[in-house]
Amino acid sequence: MRLHDDEDAGIFTRRALILGGLGALSFSALAARLYKLQILQSDRYRGLSEDNQFNFRLLVPSRGKILDRYGKVLADNRDNYRLLLNPDQVGDLDALLDTLAGIIPLSQDRRDKIKKAIAKRRPFSSVTLAEQLSWNDFAAVNLHLPDMPGVRPDIGELREYPYKEVLAHLVGYVGKVPEGMQSDDPLLQYPGFRIGRSGVEKSSDAVLRGKAGALKVEVNALGRVIRELPDPATAAQAGQDLALTLDVDIQRYAASRLEGQSAAVCALDVRNGDVLALASVPSFDPNLFARGIPEKTYKALLNNDHKPLFNKAIGGVYSPASCFKPVVAMAALHHGVTDGRERVRCTGKIKLGDREFHCWNRRGHGPVNMLGAIGVSCDIYFYEMARRLGIEKIHDNARLFGFGDRFDLGLGGARRGLVPNAAWKRARFELPWSQGETLITGIGQGFISATPLQLAVMTARMATGRKVTPRLLQGEPQEDFAPLDYNEGQFGAVRAGMIAVCETSWGTAHRLGGLGIKGVQMAGKSGTGQVRRISKQERDTRVLKNHELPWKMRDHALFVAYAPAVQPRYAVSVIVEHGGGGSSVAAPPARDILRALVEKERSSLAASASAPARGVL
């Protein structure tokens, strides 16, 4: 018996050793695993744990405001109550949408758009369920949030344009980020985020947009926020406010004076090039684009023959017509083809080869010098000056006055117009330049074209004798304008003709009665731009009046002016598409805008002079 007991004890001891060894080995493995998890990989699992407990949410910065020169707000922000959805936290999307539709209006079209947005989204990103909610609807959804996993209320910003149509082309508008736009900026992936799509909003988007921040929030297992843990180091940086040179009161007045027309106006401060008004009418409400424009409304804007979506002030190109004659006069004086006192006889027409060129006054003006030719806008005089100069000299002098320059104000869509010469025609048509084309260029017709902004710049340069260059953003570096390569005697002769246009009883714009401010004269030049060719048969019988023609066949009406005539302050250009005569249609609003500018400056100076002096008592 004892032998068996000893054998059993040996077997037990071996088993105990084996089991003990296995236990020790298991404990060692467990200890090693715990060491690895708790010591070596503690940072990793702490991070995973925090990811389950904490989320980081993007903080959208407030977009900078756009202001006029006096601090009036042209583009602002207001609260946008909206709902975001994280699809990864949703089980049954249709059931969720059904629940939401029982709280706020949710059309089938909107449901389809939500599903499309989910299909296109980036992984783990959110989509917009609804926005621009009323406070009552927003509060109702918040009350039912426990029944809608994945839905997150959010208070964002919506861009607002208080002046609506008055500034649409200039300030522009914001819109959703275009599909496929590549950028490392996380804001561009944020649901519903809007960027500048036109005007100053687009050109200065990077400045206005600001920089995103981040907010750490503690969440429960359902993703609901328990508490926020803000960190000043990750706060959003608001976009910068932007001040323009624009005077919104003058802009609004200019737009109102052209209401009902298809037209454009530009007003400049000739001393520094500040754009004070830049209006294109008709216009549109940019708030519609910022919030989502209905398709029917958009199509109506597209199909409007007055082109409300098009910025005519910088993108419309027109024959400058007789507004170009002062430039030809400067060229003639500069190159010595006339002394300005010489008289050219106008009989109503001039012949070149077998072709006749007509003056707008069929009876003729008789003998006219430069003063009279500018004042009555005699075509025959400028045909003769153009013939003597040749197209190359006309081209070079036109460039000095800003024709052919693309003045980029940061609005997009600015055009250069065209200043033709022989090289241009050969390149464009593979044809030589003809002398007849030189003659019609001399009266601002033919191939030559310009924008309203270029015409305002030309007028400012004529008024000052310096290379005035326009600017729209305050704070832009502005050097002293270089003098143009003409002498004061030449400028004086042409300016006298432009004063005669407005201030004499025989000038083409004499019906204006001048500026209407005692002791202040204005200088200007009217233009009537043909959009059709008048046939010989029509000239032999009777040239149809503008009101007898369809709207699109009527002449364009143009007028450029500056004031005061002595020590000029402001220059204005006005173009009324198919408006008819420049002196009768475009001149009155140009005069009124100039008068408003001069009167506002005088009122401001008077107020400053009457204000009590501040000093130390």
Buried (B, 14 or more C-beta within 10 A) or exposed (E): EEEEEEEEEEEEEEEEEEEEEEEEEEEEEEEEEEEEEEEEEEEEEEEEEEEEEBBEBBBBBBBBBBBBBEEBBBBBBEEBBBBBBBBEBBEEBEEBBEBBBEBBEBEEEBBEEBBEBBEEBEEEBBBBBBBEBEEEBBEBBEEEBEEBBBBBBBEBBBBBBEBBBBBBBBBBBBBBBEEEEEEEBBBBBBBBBBBBBBBBBBBBBEBBBBBBBBBBBBBEEEBBBEEEEEEEEEBBEBBBBBBBBBBBBBBBBBBEBBEEBBBBBBBBBBBBBBBBBBBBBBBBBBBBBBBEBEEEEBEEBEEBEBBBBBBBBBBBBBBBBBBBBBBBBBBBBBBEBBEBEBBBEBEBBBEBEEEEBBBBBEEBBBEBBBBBBBBBBBBBBBBBBBBBBBBEBBBBBBBBBBBBBEBEBBBBEBBBBBBBBBEBBEEEEEEEBBEBBBBBBBBBBBBBBBBBBBBBBBBBBBBBBBBBBBBBBBEEEEEEBEEBEBEEEBBEBBBBBBBBBBBBEEBBBBEBEBBBBEEBBBBBBBBBBBBEEEEEEEEEEEEEEBEEBEEEEBBBBBBBBBBBBEEBBBBBBBBBBBBBBBBBBBBBBBBBBBBBBBBBEEEEEEEEEEEEEEEEE
